[in-house]
Amino acid sequence: MKVIQCNATTNDANSYLINDSILIDTGLNGERLAREIETHIDLNKLELIILTHCHYDHTAAVPLLVELSGAKVGVHRADEPMLTDDMGSVSTFFGQKAPAIEPDILYEDGDMIKLDEIEALQIIHTPGHTPGGICLYEPFSKSLFSGDTVFASGGFGRTDFEGGSARQLTESIEKLAEIDVETLYPGHGPVVKSDANRQIQLSMRASRTIW
């Protein structure tokens, strides 16, 4: 699996270009992200944008990227109504209106996104940060794209926005702790390139203190 991390600005959520055709999350600045992606591929090769959750800092650039590439958009079913809601998407937190996003695919827990003859991304429903938050696990490479569920150094997503739940977030992290993860690609902060299981265990223990 080929993974390229893209960040339009230093304050953006992490975006990940997978196998030159799938983008996980988009961050805030569509023009800058499009230019960065074009240093790696022709935008016409982008086939799918997967959103780990509905928050504005992960979705704001979607409309422009769809316009430029024609890519389809996928999100978990539970977050679909919040994408275009100013409060649910926390766009008001950024002083903006929610982006106009019409997802083409609504994911459920356990859905698989085929990458090639060997590798595939498995959808893991991880509510807590948002009702429809997801992580994506690639078992062959033991890679986890964790959105805002867990971060490096024992970090985890906040639960004080609309639809957040500390209890659900802890349960979601406990689910991730049962998976063998070597590399962690979080929604913010640095990539964990080895022994990500330890980082997830730290996040689990820390999250248990908040409810």
Secondary structure, 3 states (H helix, E strand, C coil): CCEEEECCCCCCCCEEEECCCEEECCCCCHHHHHHHHHCCCCHHHCCEEECCCCCHHHHCCHHHHHHHHCCEEEEEHHHHHHCCCCCCCCHHHHCCCCCCCCCCEEECCCCEEECCCCCEEEEEECCCCCCCCEEEEECCCCEEEEECCECHHHCECCCCCCCCCHHHHHHHHHHHCCCCCCEEEECCCCCECCCHHHHHHHHHHHHCCCC
